[in-house]
Amino acid sequence: MNAFLLLQAIRHRLEPELEQLPLLTRTRDRRDQQSPTARPAAVSIGRKPPTQAGDDYEAPLIVVQAVSGNATEDGFERVEVALRLVVWNDEPEGAENDVHNLVALVRRTLMAHRHAAL
């Protein structure tokens, strides 16, 4: 398995679980005074996705990135993976709660599958 396949496997493990936790988002257009809507966090590999004018904010978003890695002489490879979590909320306390809830869900999901092959 190469690093990209590992990152894809992590994304595929997270996406179904994220459906259980819709978080706030809103459009980029400040003239749009609608109340924020909720949706599950999107998962992107490598970097945040490009945005177009009128798109929603990237938040909520999880970016799965390979930070570093190396191959050893015995044929094993080591990859360090970073998960960058992005949330949006007008209220600081609400944003803090969203981050805690998202971190807890990601941790629970990945810990449940740590002994299973990705």
Contacts in CASP RR format, 6 or more apart in sequence:
PFRMAT RR
TARGET T0000
AUTHOR 0000-0000-0000
METHOD contacts of the structure
MODEL  1
MNAFLLLQAIRHRLEPELEQLPLLTRTRDRRDQQSPTARPAAVSIGRKPP
TQAGDDYEAPLIVVQAVSGNATEDGFERVEVALRLVVWNDEPEGAENDVH
NLVALVRRTLMAHRHAAL
1 9 0 8 1.000
1 118 0 8 1.000
3 66 0 8 1.000
3 69 0 8 1.000
3 77 0 8 1.000
3 79 0 8 1.000
4 45 0 8 1.000
4 66 0 8 1.000
6 66 0 8 1.000
6 79 0 8 1.000
6 81 0 8 1.000
6 118 0 8 1.000
7 45 0 8 1.000
7 46 0 8 1.000
7 64 0 8 1.000
7 65 0 8 1.000
7 66 0 8 1.000
7 81 0 8 1.000
8 45 0 8 1.000
9 118 0 8 1.000
10 64 0 8 1.000
10 81 0 8 1.000
10 83 0 8 1.000
10 110 0 8 1.000
10 118 0 8 1.000
11 43 0 8 1.000
11 45 0 8 1.000
11 64 0 8 1.000
13 109 0 8 1.000
13 110 0 8 1.000
13 113 0 8 1.000
13 118 0 8 1.000
14 43 0 8 1.000
14 62 0 8 1.000
14 64 0 8 1.000
14 106 0 8 1.000
14 109 0 8 1.000
14 110 0 8 1.000
15 40 0 8 1.000
15 43 0 8 1.000
17 105 0 8 1.000
17 108 0 8 1.000
17 109 0 8 1.000
18 40 0 8 1.000
18 41 0 8 1.000
18 43 0 8 1.000
18 62 0 8 1.000
18 105 0 8 1.000
19 40 0 8 1.000
20 40 0 8 1.000
20 105 0 8 1.000
21 40 0 8 1.000
21 41 0 8 1.000
21 101 0 8 1.000
21 102 0 8 1.000
21 105 0 8 1.000
22 38 0 8 1.000
22 39 0 8 1.000
22 40 0 8 1.000
23 38 0 8 1.000
23 39 0 8 1.000
23 40 0 8 1.000
23 41 0 8 1.000
23 59 0 8 1.000
23 60 0 8 1.000
23 87 0 8 1.000
23 88 0 8 1.000
23 98 0 8 1.000
23 101 0 8 1.000
23 102 0 8 1.000
24 36 0 8 1.000
24 37 0 8 1.000
24 38 0 8 1.000
24 59 0 8 1.000
24 60 0 8 1.000
24 87 0 8 1.000
24 88 0 8 1.000
24 89 0 8 1.000
24 98 0 8 1.000
25 36 0 8 1.000
25 37 0 8 1.000
25 38 0 8 1.000
25 39 0 8 1.000
25 56 0 8 1.000
25 57 0 8 1.000
25 59 0 8 1.000
25 60 0 8 1.000
25 88 0 8 1.000
26 32 0 8 1.000
26 34 0 8 1.000
26 36 0 8 1.000
26 37 0 8 1.000
26 56 0 8 1.000
26 57 0 8 1.000
26 88 0 8 1.000
27 34 0 8 1.000
27 54 0 8 1.000
27 55 0 8 1.000
27 56 0 8 1.000
27 57 0 8 1.000
28 51 0 8 1.000
28 53 0 8 1.000
28 54 0 8 1.000
28 55 0 8 1.000
28 56 0 8 1.000
28 57 0 8 1.000
29 54 0 8 1.000
36 88 0 8 1.000
36 90 0 8 1.000
39 56 0 8 1.000
39 60 0 8 1.000
40 60 0 8 1.000
41 60 0 8 1.000
41 61 0 8 1.000
41 62 0 8 1.000
41 85 0 8 1.000
41 87 0 8 1.000
41 102 0 8 1.000
42 49 0 8 1.000
42 58 0 8 1.000
42 60 0 8 1.000
42 61 0 8 1.000
42 62 0 8 1.000
43 61 0 8 1.000
43 62 0 8 1.000
43 63 0 8 1.000
43 64 0 8 1.000
44 61 0 8 1.000
44 62 0 8 1.000
44 63 0 8 1.000
44 64 0 8 1.000
45 63 0 8 1.000
45 64 0 8 1.000
45 65 0 8 1.000
46 63 0 8 1.000
46 64 0 8 1.000
46 65 0 8 1.000
46 66 0 8 1.000
47 63 0 8 1.000
47 65 0 8 1.000
48 58 0 8 1.000
48 61 0 8 1.000
48 63 0 8 1.000
48 86 0 8 1.000
49 58 0 8 1.000
51 58 0 8 1.000
57 88 0 8 1.000
58 86 0 8 1.000
59 86 0 8 1.000
59 87 0 8 1.000
59 88 0 8 1.000
60 85 0 8 1.000
60 86 0 8 1.000
60 87 0 8 1.000
60 88 0 8 1.000
60 98 0 8 1.000
60 102 0 8 1.000
61 85 0 8 1.000
61 86 0 8 1.000
62 83 0 8 1.000
62 84 0 8 1.000
62 85 0 8 1.000
62 86 0 8 1.000
62 102 0 8 1.000
62 106 0 8 1.000
63 83 0 8 1.000
63 84 0 8 1.000
63 86 0 8 1.000
64 81 0 8 1.000
64 82 0 8 1.000
64 83 0 8 1.000
65 81 0 8 1.000
65 82 0 8 1.000
65 83 0 8 1.000
65 84 0 8 1.000
66 79 0 8 1.000
66 80 0 8 1.000
66 81 0 8 1.000
66 82 0 8 1.000
67 80 0 8 1.000
67 81 0 8 1.000
67 82 0 8 1.000
68 79 0 8 1.000
68 80 0 8 1.000
69 77 0 8 1.000
69 78 0 8 1.000
69 79 0 8 1.000
69 80 0 8 1.000
70 77 0 8 1.000
70 78 0 8 1.000
71 77 0 8 1.000
71 78 0 8 1.000
72 78 0 8 1.000
83 106 0 8 1.000
85 99 0 8 1.000
85 102 0 8 1.000
85 103 0 8 1.000
85 106 0 8 1.000
87 95 0 8 1.000
87 98 0 8 1.000
87 99 0 8 1.000
87 102 0 8 1.000
88 95 0 8 1.000
89 95 0 8 1.000
89 98 0 8 1.000
END
